[in-house]
Amino acid sequence: MGKTKRPSYRLIVSPKHKDTQSGQIEILGQYDPIQKTKVINLKKERIEYWLSVGAQMSPTVNNLLINAGIVKGDKKRSVFFSKKRTAKLNKAKADKKAKAEATATKTAEPKSAEPVEVESVAEVISEVKEIVQA
């Protein structure tokens, strides 16, 4: 559904063993993400009926229904990371956090309280004049 560069979607009920593009059992609503108000027209009673019968939702539909207030619960991620990828991401996060803490402790450490010799401005000016005149 929709046009080129103007998508719109339908929420449908379809059998699991059939192709998603084949015939659907029932149309439960539509979603237009382009409009500023992101129009969602849903049949709340029919959605609740299908969920009570045991219909499964995709993560995207679950999140849309949570936003609409039809379903209670937490939003689901549509992308799942493998254990190896999760471990790698956690390690990178920990390294970044350790580096940030190290820089914070470096900046928090007070400078050494050793006195530094400061030449007077007049002495510096006179030295510069001598160099320029030479």
The first five atom37 places (N, CA, C, CB, O) and aatype in JSON, in Angstrom:
{
  "aatype": [12, 7, 11, 16, 11, 1, 14, 15, 18, 1, 10, 9, 19, 15, 14, 11, 8, 11, 3, 16, 5, 15, 7, 5, 9, 6, 9, 10, 7, 5, 18, 3, 14, 9, 5, 11, 16, 11, 19, 9, 2, 10, 11, 11, 6, 1, 9, 6, 18, 17, 10, 15, 19, 7, 0, 5, 12, 15, 14, 16, 19, 2, 2, 10, 10, 9, 2, 0, 7, 9, 19, 11, 7, 3, 11, 11, 1, 15, 19, 13, 13, 15, 11, 11, 1, 16, 0, 11, 10, 2, 11, 0, 11, 0, 3, 11, 11, 0, 11, 0, 6, 0, 16, 0, 16, 11, 16, 0, 6, 14, 11, 15, 0, 6, 14, 19, 6, 19, 6, 15, 19, 0, 6, 19, 9, 15, 6, 19, 11, 6, 9, 19, 5, 0],
  "atom_mask": [
    [1, 1, 1, 1, 1],
    [1, 1, 1, 0, 1],
    [1, 1, 1, 1, 1],
    [1, 1, 1, 1, 1],
    [1, 1, 1, 1, 1],
    [1, 1, 1, 1, 1],
    [1, 1, 1, 1, 1],
    [1, 1, 1, 1, 1],
    [1, 1, 1, 1, 1],
    [1, 1, 1, 1, 1],
    [1, 1, 1, 1, 1],
    [1, 1, 1, 1, 1],
    [1, 1, 1, 1, 1],
    [1, 1, 1, 1, 1],
    [1, 1, 1, 1, 1],
    [1, 1, 1, 1, 1],
    [1, 1, 1, 1, 1],
    [1, 1, 1, 1, 1],
    [1, 1, 1, 1, 1],
    [1, 1, 1, 1, 1],
    [1, 1, 1, 1, 1],
    [1, 1, 1, 1, 1],
    [1, 1, 1, 0, 1],
    [1, 1, 1, 1, 1],
    [1, 1, 1, 1, 1],
    [1, 1, 1, 1, 1],
    [1, 1, 1, 1, 1],
    [1, 1, 1, 1, 1],
    [1, 1, 1, 0, 1],
    [1, 1, 1, 1, 1],
    [1, 1, 1, 1, 1],
    [1, 1, 1, 1, 1],
    [1, 1, 1, 1, 1],
    [1, 1, 1, 1, 1],
    [1, 1, 1, 1, 1],
    [1, 1, 1, 1, 1],
    [1, 1, 1, 1, 1],
    [1, 1, 1, 1, 1],
    [1, 1, 1, 1, 1],
    [1, 1, 1, 1, 1],
    [1, 1, 1, 1, 1],
    [1, 1, 1, 1, 1],
    [1, 1, 1, 1, 1],
    [1, 1, 1, 1, 1],
    [1, 1, 1, 1, 1],
    [1, 1, 1, 1, 1],
    [1, 1, 1, 1, 1],
    [1, 1, 1, 1, 1],
    [1, 1, 1, 1, 1],
    [1, 1, 1, 1, 1],
    [1, 1, 1, 1, 1],
    [1, 1, 1, 1, 1],
    [1, 1, 1, 1, 1],
    [1, 1, 1, 0, 1],
    [1, 1, 1, 1, 1],
    [1, 1, 1, 1, 1],
    [1, 1, 1, 1, 1],
    [1, 1, 1, 1, 1],
    [1, 1, 1, 1, 1],
    [1, 1, 1, 1, 1],
    [1, 1, 1, 1, 1],
    [1, 1, 1, 1, 1],
    [1, 1, 1, 1, 1],
    [1, 1, 1, 1, 1],
    [1, 1, 1, 1, 1],
    [1, 1, 1, 1, 1],
    [1, 1, 1, 1, 1],
    [1, 1, 1, 1, 1],
    [1, 1, 1, 0, 1],
    [1, 1, 1, 1, 1],
    [1, 1, 1, 1, 1],
    [1, 1, 1, 1, 1],
    [1, 1, 1, 0, 1],
    [1, 1, 1, 1, 1],
    [1, 1, 1, 1, 1],
    [1, 1, 1, 1, 1],
    [1, 1, 1, 1, 1],
    [1, 1, 1, 1, 1],
    [1, 1, 1, 1, 1],
    [1, 1, 1, 1, 1],
    [1, 1, 1, 1, 1],
    [1, 1, 1, 1, 1],
    [1, 1, 1, 1, 1],
    [1, 1, 1, 1, 1],
    [1, 1, 1, 1, 1],
    [1, 1, 1, 1, 1],
    [1, 1, 1, 1, 1],
    [1, 1, 1, 1, 1],
    [1, 1, 1, 1, 1],
    [1, 1, 1, 1, 1],
    [1, 1, 1, 1, 1],
    [1, 1, 1, 1, 1],
    [1, 1, 1, 1, 1],
    [1, 1, 1, 1, 1],
    [1, 1, 1, 1, 1],
    [1, 1, 1, 1, 1],
    [1, 1, 1, 1, 1],
    [1, 1, 1, 1, 1],
    [1, 1, 1, 1, 1],
    [1, 1, 1, 1, 1],
    [1, 1, 1, 1, 1],
    [1, 1, 1, 1, 1],
    [1, 1, 1, 1, 1],
    [1, 1, 1, 1, 1],
    [1, 1, 1, 1, 1],
    [1, 1, 1, 1, 1],
    [1, 1, 1, 1, 1],
    [1, 1, 1, 1, 1],
    [1, 1, 1, 1, 1],
    [1, 1, 1, 1, 1],
    [1, 1, 1, 1, 1],
    [1, 1, 1, 1, 1],
    [1, 1, 1, 1, 1],
    [1, 1, 1, 1, 1],
    [1, 1, 1, 1, 1],
    [1, 1, 1, 1, 1],
    [1, 1, 1, 1, 1],
    [1, 1, 1, 1, 1],
    [1, 1, 1, 1, 1],
    [1, 1, 1, 1, 1],
    [1, 1, 1, 1, 1],
    [1, 1, 1, 1, 1],
    [1, 1, 1, 1, 1],
    [1, 1, 1, 1, 1],
    [1, 1, 1, 1, 1],
    [1, 1, 1, 1, 1],
    [1, 1, 1, 1, 1],
    [1, 1, 1, 1, 1],
    [1, 1, 1, 1, 1],
    [1, 1, 1, 1, 1],
    [1, 1, 1, 1, 1],
    [1, 1, 1, 1, 1],
    [1, 1, 1, 1, 1],
    [1, 1, 1, 1, 1]
  ],
  "atom_positions": [
    [[0.83, -1.17, 0.0], [0.0, 0.0, 0.0], [0.87, 1.23, 0.0], [-0.95, 0.0, 1.2], [2.0, 1.19, 0.49]],
    [[0.39, 2.32, -0.52], [1.15, 3.55, -0.56], [1.59, 3.88, -1.97], [0.0, 0.0, 0.0], [1.22, 3.21, -2.93]],
    [[2.39, 4.92, -2.06], [2.92, 5.36, -3.34], [4.43, 5.47, -3.23], [2.3, 6.72, -3.78], [5.0, 5.21, -2.17]],
    [[5.07, 5.84, -4.31], [6.51, 6.03, -4.28], [6.84, 7.16, -3.32], [7.05, 6.32, -5.69], [6.28, 8.25, -3.42]],
    [[7.73, 6.91, -2.41], [8.18, 7.86, -1.39], [7.04, 8.35, -0.5], [8.85, 9.04, -2.05], [7.16, 9.41, 0.12]],
    [[5.95, 7.62, -0.43], [4.82, 7.96, 0.45], [4.25, 6.65, 0.99], [3.73, 8.79, -0.32], [3.18, 6.22, 0.55]],
    [[4.95, 6.01, 1.93], [4.48, 4.72, 2.42], [3.27, 4.84, 3.34], [5.59, 4.01, 3.15], [3.08, 5.85, 4.02]],
    [[2.46, 3.82, 3.34], [1.41, 3.64, 4.34], [1.26, 2.13, 4.53], [0.03, 4.32, 3.89], [1.5, 1.36, 3.6]],
    [[0.88, 1.74, 5.72], [0.9, 0.33, 6.06], [-0.46, -0.1, 6.6], [1.99, 0.03, 7.09], [-1.22, 0.7, 7.14]],
    [[-0.76, -1.39, 6.43], [-1.96, -2.0, 7.0], [-1.55, -2.98, 8.07], [-2.81, -2.69, 5.91], [-0.55, -3.68, 7.95]],
    [[-2.34, -3.03, 9.14], [-2.18, -4.06, 10.15], [-3.17, -5.16, 9.79], [-2.42, -3.51, 11.62], [-4.38, -4.93, 9.75]],
    [[-2.64, -6.34, 9.52], [-3.5, -7.44, 9.05], [-3.29, -8.68, 9.9], [-3.21, -7.75, 7.57], [-2.31, -8.79, 10.65]],
    [[-4.22, -9.59, 9.78], [-4.08, -10.92, 10.37], [-3.91, -11.88, 9.2], [-5.32, -11.3, 11.29], [-4.75, -11.92, 8.29]],
    [[-2.83, -12.64, 9.24], [-2.61, -13.62, 8.17], [-2.09, -14.9, 8.8], [-1.61, -13.08, 7.1], [-1.43, -14.87, 9.84]],
    [[-2.38, -16.04, 8.17], [-1.87, -17.31, 8.69], [-0.34, -17.35, 8.61], [-2.47, -18.5, 7.91], [0.25, -16.8, 7.69]],
    [[0.27, -17.99, 9.58], [1.72, -18.04, 9.65], [2.32, -18.81, 8.47], [2.17, -18.67, 10.95], [3.4, -18.46, 8.0]],
    [[1.65, -19.84, 8.01], [2.2, -20.68, 6.96], [2.05, -20.08, 5.57], [1.55, -22.03, 7.0], [2.54, -20.66, 4.6]],
    [[1.36, -18.93, 5.43], [1.19, -18.31, 4.13], [2.16, -17.15, 3.95], [-0.26, -17.83, 3.95], [2.69, -16.62, 4.92]],
    [[2.37, -16.78, 2.7], [3.21, -15.64, 2.37], [2.55, -14.36, 2.88], [3.45, -15.58, 0.85], [1.32, -14.25, 2.9]],
    [[3.36, -13.39, 3.28], [2.81, -12.14, 3.81], [2.09, -11.34, 2.73], [3.91, -11.3, 4.42], [1.22, -10.53, 3.05]],
    [[2.44, -11.54, 1.48], [1.81, -10.8, 0.39], [0.53, -11.48, -0.11], [2.78, -10.64, -0.75], [-0.2, -10.9, -0.91]],
    [[0.27, -12.69, 0.36], [-0.95, -13.38, -0.08], [-2.13, -12.84, 0.72], [-0.81, -14.93, 0.09], [-1.99, -11.92, 1.53]],
    [[-3.28, -13.43, 0.49], [-4.5, -12.95, 1.12], [-4.45, -12.95, 2.63], [0.0, 0.0, 0.0], [-3.83, -13.82, 3.25]],
    [[-5.09, -11.96, 3.22], [-5.13, -11.86, 4.67], [-6.52, -12.26, 5.18], [-4.78, -10.44, 5.14], [-7.49, -12.26, 4.43]],
    [[-6.58, -12.61, 6.46], [-7.85, -12.99, 7.06], [-8.69, -11.75, 7.36], [-7.63, -13.81, 8.34], [-9.88, -11.71, 7.08]],
    [[-8.03, -10.73, 7.93], [-8.76, -9.53, 8.32], [-7.8, -8.34, 8.37], [-9.46, -9.72, 9.69], [-6.64, -8.49, 8.74]],
    [[-8.31, -7.16, 7.99], [-7.54, -5.93, 8.11], [-7.93, -5.27, 9.44], [-7.8, -4.95, 6.88], [-9.1, -4.99, 9.68]],
    [[-6.93, -5.04, 10.29], [-7.19, -4.5, 11.63], [-6.95, -3.0, 11.74], [-6.34, -5.21, 12.62], [-7.34, -2.39, 12.74]],
    [[-6.33, -2.41, 10.77], [-6.09, -0.97, 10.82], [-5.08, -0.55, 9.79], [0.0, 0.0, 0.0], [-4.61, -1.34, 8.97]],
    [[-4.74, 0.74, 9.84], [-3.73, 1.26, 8.93], [-2.88, 2.29, 9.66], [-4.38, 1.88, 7.68], [-3.29, 2.87, 10.66]],
    [[-1.68, 2.51, 9.12], [-0.71, 3.4, 9.74], [-0.06, 4.24, 8.66], [0.36, 2.59, 10.54], [0.46, 3.71, 7.68]],
    [[-0.1, 5.57, 8.83], [0.52, 6.49, 7.87], [1.63, 7.25, 8.59], [-0.54, 7.49, 7.27], [1.36, 8.19, 9.33]],
    [[2.89, 6.86, 8.38], [4.0, 7.47, 9.11], [4.43, 8.84, 8.58], [5.17, 6.56, 9.09], [5.2, 9.53, 9.24]],
    [[3.96, 9.25, 7.41], [4.42, 10.48, 6.79], [3.75, 11.71, 7.39], [4.16, 10.43, 5.29], [4.42, 12.73, 7.59]],
    [[2.48, 11.65, 7.68], [1.78, 12.82, 8.21], [2.37, 13.23, 9.55], [0.29, 12.53, 8.36], [2.92, 12.4, 10.29]],
    [[2.26, 14.51, 9.86], [2.85, 15.03, 11.1], [2.27, 14.35, 12.33], [2.64, 16.53, 11.19], [2.97, 14.14, 13.32]],
    [[0.99, 14.0, 12.28], [0.35, 13.36, 13.43], [0.5, 11.85, 13.41], [-1.11, 13.72, 13.48], [0.07, 11.18, 14.35]],
    [[1.12, 11.29, 12.36], [1.32, 9.85, 12.21], [0.01, 9.1, 12.47], [2.43, 9.35, 13.17], [-0.14, 8.44, 13.5]],
    [[-0.9, 9.2, 11.56], [-2.25, 8.67, 11.69], [-2.24, 7.16, 11.86], [-3.1, 9.06, 10.48], [-1.63, 6.44, 11.07]],
    [[-2.93, 6.7, 12.91], [-3.09, 5.27, 13.15], [-4.58, 5.02, 13.34], [-2.25, 4.78, 14.39], [-5.18, 5.5, 14.31]],
    [[-5.18, 4.27, 12.44], [-6.58, 3.88, 12.57], [-6.6, 2.4, 12.9], [-7.41, 4.19, 11.26], [-6.19, 1.56, 12.09]],
    [[-7.09, 2.07, 14.09], [-7.07, 0.68, 14.54], [-8.45, 0.25, 15.01], [-6.04, 0.49, 15.67], [-9.22, 1.06, 15.52]],
    [[-8.75, -1.03, 14.82], [-9.98, -1.62, 15.34], [-9.62, -2.31, 16.66], [-10.64, -2.64, 14.31], [-9.2, -3.46, 16.67]],
    [[-9.79, -1.58, 17.75], [-9.33, -2.04, 19.06], [-9.97, -3.37, 19.47], [-9.62, -0.99, 20.11], [-9.28, -4.26, 19.96]],
    [[-11.28, -3.5, 19.29], [-11.98, -4.72, 19.72], [-11.47, -5.94, 18.96], [-13.49, -4.57, 19.53], [-11.26, -7.0, 19.55]],
    [[-11.27, -5.79, 17.65], [-10.81, -6.92, 16.85], [-9.36, -7.29, 17.18], [-10.94, -6.59, 15.36], [-9.0, -8.47, 17.17]],
    [[-8.54, -6.28, 17.47], [-7.15, -6.55, 17.85], [-7.11, -7.33, 19.15], [-6.34, -5.24, 17.99], [-6.38, -8.31, 19.28]],
    [[-7.93, -6.89, 20.12], [-7.98, -7.61, 21.41], [-8.5, -9.03, 21.22], [-8.87, -6.85, 22.41], [-8.03, -9.96, 21.89]],
    [[-9.47, -9.21, 20.32], [-9.98, -10.55, 20.05], [-8.87, -11.45, 19.5], [-11.16, -10.49, 19.06], [-8.67, -12.56, 20.0]],
    [[-8.16, -10.98, 18.49], [-7.12, -11.81, 17.87], [-5.99, -12.11, 18.84], [-6.57, -11.13, 16.63], [-5.42, -13.21, 18.81]],
    [[-5.66, -11.18, 19.7], [-4.62, -11.44, 20.71], [-5.1, -12.47, 21.72], [-4.23, -10.14, 21.43], [-4.31, -13.3, 22.18]],
    [[-6.4, -12.43, 22.07], [-6.93, -13.41, 23.02], [-6.97, -14.81, 22.41], [-8.33, -13.0, 23.48], [-6.89, -15.81, 23.13]],
    [[-7.11, -14.9, 21.09], [-7.14, -16.18, 20.4], [-5.74, -16.77, 20.28], [-7.78, -16.03, 19.01], [-5.58, -17.97, 20.07]],
    [[-4.72, -15.93, 20.4], [-3.34, -16.43, 20.34], [-2.53, -15.9, 19.17], [0.0, 0.0, 0.0], [-1.46, -16.43, 18.87]],
    [[-3.01, -14.86, 18.52], [-2.25, -14.29, 17.4], [-0.97, -13.66, 17.92], [-3.1, -13.25, 16.63], [-0.95, -13.07, 19.01]],
    [[0.1, -13.77, 17.15], [1.4, -13.21, 17.52], [1.64, -11.92, 16.73], [2.55, -14.23, 17.26], [1.26, -11.82, 15.56]],
    [[2.26, -10.95, 17.39], [2.56, -9.67, 16.74], [4.03, -9.59, 16.39], [2.16, -8.49, 17.65], [4.88, -10.2, 17.06]],
    [[4.33, -8.85, 15.36], [5.73, -8.56, 15.06], [6.19, -7.49, 16.06], [5.93, -8.08, 13.56], [5.35, -6.81, 16.65]],
    [[7.49, -7.34, 16.27], [7.96, -6.31, 17.21], [7.5, -4.9, 16.83], [9.47, -6.34, 17.28], [7.19, -4.1, 17.72]],
    [[7.45, -4.59, 15.55], [7.03, -3.26, 15.12], [5.56, -3.02, 15.45], [7.26, -3.08, 13.62], [5.2, -1.96, 15.96]],
    [[4.72, -4.0, 15.17], [3.29, -3.87, 15.48], [3.1, -3.78, 16.99], [2.48, -5.06, 14.9], [2.26, -3.01, 17.46]],
    [[3.85, -4.55, 17.74], [3.78, -4.5, 19.2], [4.07, -3.08, 19.69], [4.77, -5.5, 19.83], [3.35, -2.56, 20.54]],
    [[5.12, -2.45, 19.16], [5.48, -1.1, 19.57], [4.43, -0.08, 19.17], [6.82, -0.72, 18.98], [4.16, 0.85, 19.93]],
    [[3.82, -0.25, 17.99], [2.74, 0.65, 17.57], [1.54, 0.54, 18.5], [2.32, 0.35, 16.13], [0.94, 1.55, 18.88]],
    [[1.19, -0.7, 18.88], [0.03, -0.9, 19.75], [0.3, -0.4, 21.16], [-0.36, -2.38, 19.78], [-0.62, 0.05, 21.84]],
    [[1.53, -0.47, 21.62], [1.88, 0.08, 22.93], [1.75, 1.6, 22.89], [3.33, -0.32, 23.34], [1.22, 2.19, 23.84]],
    [[2.21, 2.23, 21.81], [2.08, 3.68, 21.68], [0.62, 4.11, 21.62], [2.81, 4.17, 20.43], [0.26, 5.17, 22.13]],
    [[-0.23, 3.29, 20.99], [-1.65, 3.6, 20.88], [-2.4, 3.32, 22.18], [-2.27, 2.81, 19.74], [-3.54, 3.76, 22.34]],
    [[-1.79, 2.58, 23.11], [-2.43, 2.28, 24.38], [-3.3, 1.04, 24.36], [0.0, 0.0, 0.0], [-4.04, 0.81, 25.31]],
    [[-3.23, 0.25, 23.32], [-4.04, -0.96, 23.22], [-3.39, -2.11, 23.98], [-4.25, -1.35, 21.76], [-4.09, -2.91, 24.61]],
    [[-2.08, -2.2, 23.92], [-1.34, -3.28, 24.57], [-0.49, -2.67, 25.68], [-0.46, -4.06, 23.55], [0.09, -1.6, 25.52]],
    [[-0.41, -3.36, 26.8], [0.45, -2.93, 27.91], [1.73, -3.74, 27.87], [-0.28, -3.11, 29.29], [1.73, -4.9, 27.46]],
    [[2.82, -3.14, 28.3], [4.08, -3.87, 28.36], [5.23, -3.03, 27.86], [0.0, 0.0, 0.0], [5.1, -1.83, 27.62]],
    [[6.36, -3.68, 27.7], [7.57, -3.01, 27.23], [7.68, -3.13, 25.72], [8.81, -3.6, 27.91], [7.18, -4.07, 25.11]],
    [[8.34, -2.15, 25.13], [8.59, -2.21, 23.7], [9.63, -3.28, 23.42], [9.06, -0.83, 23.16], [10.49, -3.57, 24.25]],
    [[9.54, -3.86, 22.24], [10.47, -4.91, 21.83], [11.44, -4.36, 20.81], [9.71, -6.14, 21.26], [11.12, -3.46, 20.03]],
    [[12.64, -4.92, 20.81], [13.61, -4.57, 19.79], [13.37, -5.45, 18.57], [15.08, -4.73, 20.32], [13.1, -6.64, 18.7]],
    [[13.46, -4.85, 17.41], [13.28, -5.64, 16.2], [14.59, -6.25, 15.72], [12.68, -4.78, 15.09], [14.59, -7.13, 14.86]],
    [[15.72, -5.79, 16.29], [17.02, -6.32, 15.93], [17.6, -7.02, 17.15], [17.98, -5.19, 15.41], [17.68, -6.44, 18.23]],
    [[18.01, -8.26, 16.97], [18.59, -9.01, 18.07], [20.07, -9.22, 17.8], [17.86, -10.37, 18.26], [20.47, -9.52, 16.68]],
    [[20.88, -9.06, 18.85], [22.32, -9.24, 18.73], [22.7, -10.62, 19.24], [23.08, -8.14, 19.5], [22.11, -11.12, 20.2]],
    [[23.67, -11.23, 18.59], [24.16, -12.53, 19.04], [24.94, -12.35, 20.34], [25.04, -13.2, 17.95], [25.27, -11.22, 20.71]],
    [[25.23, -13.45, 21.02], [25.98, -13.37, 22.28], [27.37, -12.79, 22.04], [26.09, -14.76, 22.92], [27.87, -12.0, 22.83]],
    [[27.98, -13.2, 20.93], [29.32, -12.72, 20.6], [29.29, -11.21, 20.37], [29.88, -13.45, 19.35], [30.16, -10.48, 20.86]],
    [[28.31, -10.74, 19.62], [28.17, -9.31, 19.33], [27.87, -8.53, 20.61], [27.06, -9.07, 18.28], [28.41, -7.44, 20.81]],
    [[27.0, -9.06, 21.46], [26.66, -8.41, 22.73], [27.89, -8.29, 23.61], [25.56, -9.18, 23.46], [28.12, -7.24, 24.22]],
    [[28.7, -9.35, 23.68], [29.92, -9.31, 24.48], [30.88, -8.25, 23.94], [30.61, -10.69, 24.5], [31.5, -7.53, 24.71]],
    [[30.99, -8.17, 22.63], [31.88, -7.18, 22.02], [31.4, -5.76, 22.32], [31.96, -7.41, 20.49], [32.21, -4.88, 22.62]],
    [[30.09, -5.52, 22.24], [29.53, -4.21, 22.53], [29.73, -3.84, 24.0], [28.05, -4.16, 22.17], [30.06, -2.7, 24.31]],
    [[29.51, -4.81, 24.89], [29.7, -4.55, 26.32], [31.16, -4.22, 26.63], [29.25, -5.75, 27.15], [31.44, -3.34, 27.45]],
    [[32.09, -4.93, 25.99], [33.51, -4.66, 26.2], [33.86, -3.26, 25.71], [34.37, -5.71, 25.47], [34.6, -2.53, 26.39]],
    [[33.35, -2.88, 24.56], [33.61, -1.54, 24.02], [33.05, -0.47, 24.95], [33.01, -1.39, 22.62], [33.69, 0.56, 25.16]],
    [[31.86, -0.71, 25.51], [31.26, 0.23, 26.45], [32.11, 0.37, 27.7], [29.85, -0.22, 26.83], [32.34, 1.48, 28.19]],
    [[32.59, -0.77, 28.22], [33.41, -0.76, 29.43], [34.74, -0.04, 29.17], [33.68, -2.2, 29.91], [35.2, 0.72, 30.02]],
    [[35.35, -0.27, 28.01], [36.6, 0.42, 27.67], [36.39, 1.93, 27.58], [37.15, -0.12, 26.34], [37.21, 2.71, 28.06]],
    [[35.29, 2.32, 26.96], [34.99, 3.74, 26.82], [34.76, 4.38, 28.19], [33.75, 3.95, 25.93], [35.22, 5.5, 28.45]],
    [[34.05, 3.66, 29.06], [33.78, 4.18, 30.41], [35.08, 4.3, 31.2], [32.78, 3.27, 31.15], [35.28, 5.29, 31.9]],
    [[35.95, 3.3, 31.1], [37.23, 3.33, 31.81], [38.1, 4.49, 31.31], [37.98, 2.0, 31.64], [38.76, 5.16, 32.1]],
    [[38.08, 4.72, 30.02], [38.86, 5.81, 29.45], [38.32, 7.16, 29.94], [38.84, 5.75, 27.91], [39.09, 8.06, 30.26]],
    [[37.0, 7.29, 30.0], [36.39, 8.54, 30.48], [36.73, 8.78, 31.94], [34.86, 8.5, 30.28], [37.0, 9.91, 32.34]],
    [[36.71, 7.71, 32.75], [37.06, 7.84, 34.16], [38.53, 8.22, 34.33], [36.76, 6.53, 34.92], [38.87, 9.01, 35.2]],
    [[39.39, 7.66, 33.49], [40.82, 7.97, 33.57], [41.07, 9.44, 33.24], [41.63, 7.07, 32.62], [41.87, 10.1, 33.91]],
    [[40.41, 9.95, 32.22], [40.58, 11.36, 31.88], [39.98, 12.26, 32.95], [39.95, 11.67, 30.51], [40.5, 13.34, 33.21]],
    [[38.9, 11.81, 33.57], [38.29, 12.6, 34.64], [39.21, 12.68, 35.85], [36.93, 12.0, 35.05], [39.31, 13.73, 36.49]],
    [[39.89, 11.58, 36.18], [40.81, 11.6, 37.32], [42.04, 12.43, 37.01], [41.22, 10.18, 37.71], [42.59, 13.08, 37.9]],
    [[42.49, 12.43, 35.76], [43.64, 13.25, 35.38], [43.31, 14.73, 35.53], [44.08, 12.95, 33.94], [44.12, 15.5, 36.04]],
    [[42.14, 15.13, 35.09], [41.76, 16.54, 35.18], [41.43, 16.92, 36.61], [40.57, 16.83, 34.28], [41.55, 18.09, 36.97]],
    [[41.03, 15.97, 37.42], [40.68, 16.26, 38.81], [41.92, 16.37, 39.7], [39.75, 15.19, 39.35], [41.86, 16.99, 40.76]],
    [[43.03, 15.77, 39.29], [44.25, 15.83, 40.09], [44.76, 17.26, 40.13], [45.32, 14.88, 39.54], [44.85, 17.91, 39.08]],
    [[45.11, 17.76, 41.32], [45.62, 19.13, 41.39], [47.02, 19.21, 40.8], [45.63, 19.63, 42.86], [47.78, 18.24, 40.82]],
    [[47.33, 20.36, 40.27], [48.66, 20.58, 39.72], [49.66, 20.63, 40.86], [48.71, 21.89, 38.88], [49.3, 20.91, 42.0]],
    [[50.89, 20.36, 40.55], [51.91, 20.39, 41.59], [52.05, 21.82, 42.1], [53.28, 19.85, 41.06], [51.95, 22.77, 41.33]],
    [[52.29, 21.96, 43.38], [52.33, 23.27, 44.02], [53.74, 23.86, 44.02], [51.82, 23.18, 45.44], [54.04, 24.71, 44.86]],
    [[54.59, 23.45, 43.11], [55.93, 23.99, 43.03], [55.87, 25.41, 42.5], [56.84, 23.11, 42.13], [55.12, 25.7, 41.57]],
    [[56.65, 26.3, 43.1], [56.63, 27.69, 42.62], [57.3, 27.77, 41.25], [57.34, 28.63, 43.63], [58.3, 27.11, 40.98]],
    [[56.75, 28.57, 40.42], [57.28, 28.76, 39.08], [57.83, 30.17, 38.99], [56.18, 28.51, 38.0], [57.19, 31.13, 39.43]],
    [[59.03, 30.31, 38.44], [59.62, 31.63, 38.31], [58.9, 32.4, 37.22], [61.13, 31.53, 38.0], [58.74, 31.92, 36.09]],
    [[58.49, 33.58, 37.56], [57.8, 34.42, 36.61], [58.62, 35.69, 36.44], [56.34, 34.74, 37.08], [58.92, 36.4, 37.4]],
    [[58.98, 35.94, 35.22], [59.73, 37.15, 34.95], [58.76, 38.31, 34.89], [60.55, 37.04, 33.63], [57.6, 38.16, 34.5]],
    [[59.24, 39.43, 35.27], [58.36, 40.59, 35.21], [58.16, 40.99, 33.75], [58.94, 41.77, 36.02], [58.99, 40.68, 32.9]],
    [[57.09, 41.65, 33.5], [56.75, 42.05, 32.14], [57.8, 43.01, 31.59], [55.35, 42.7, 32.11], [58.13, 42.98, 30.41]],
    [[58.3, 43.85, 32.45], [59.3, 44.83, 32.01], [60.56, 44.13, 31.51], [59.65, 45.8, 33.15], [61.13, 44.55, 30.5]],
    [[61.0, 43.09, 32.2], [62.2, 42.37, 31.78], [61.99, 41.71, 30.42], [62.58, 41.32, 32.82], [62.89, 41.73, 29.57]],
    [[60.83, 41.12, 30.21], [60.54, 40.46, 28.94], [60.52, 41.48, 27.81], [59.19, 39.71, 29.02], [61.06, 41.22, 26.73]],
    [[59.9, 42.63, 28.05], [59.83, 43.67, 27.02], [61.23, 44.16, 26.66], [58.96, 44.85, 27.5], [61.54, 44.36, 25.49]],
    [[62.06, 44.35, 27.67], [63.42, 44.83, 27.39], [64.21, 43.79, 26.59], [64.16, 45.16, 28.7], [64.98, 44.16, 25.71]],
    [[64.03, 42.51, 26.89], [64.72, 41.46, 26.13], [64.27, 41.44, 24.68], [64.49, 40.09, 26.78], [65.08, 41.26, 23.77]],
    [[62.97, 41.61, 24.46], [62.44, 41.61, 23.1], [62.98, 42.8, 22.32], [60.9, 41.64, 23.13], [63.33, 42.67, 21.15]],
    [[63.06, 43.97, 22.97], [63.58, 45.17, 22.3], [65.02, 44.97, 21.89], [63.45, 46.4, 23.21], [65.43, 45.38, 20.8]],
    [[65.82, 44.33, 22.77], [67.22, 44.09, 22.45], [67.36, 43.16, 21.25], [67.95, 43.48, 23.67], [68.23, 43.37, 20.4]],
    [[66.51, 42.15, 21.18], [66.57, 41.2, 20.07], [66.17, 41.89, 18.77], [65.65, 39.99, 20.33], [66.79, 41.66, 17.73]],
    [[65.16, 42.74, 18.83], [64.67, 43.42, 17.63], [65.7, 44.43, 17.13], [63.33, 44.13, 17.92], [65.9, 44.55, 15.92]],
    [[66.36, 45.14, 18.04], [67.34, 46.15, 17.64], [68.6, 45.52, 17.07], [67.7, 47.04, 18.82], [69.31, 46.14, 16.28]],
    [[68.89, 44.31, 17.46], [70.14, 43.69, 17.01], [70.1, 43.21, 15.62], [70.49, 42.57, 17.88], [71.08, 42.67, 15.12]]
  ]
}
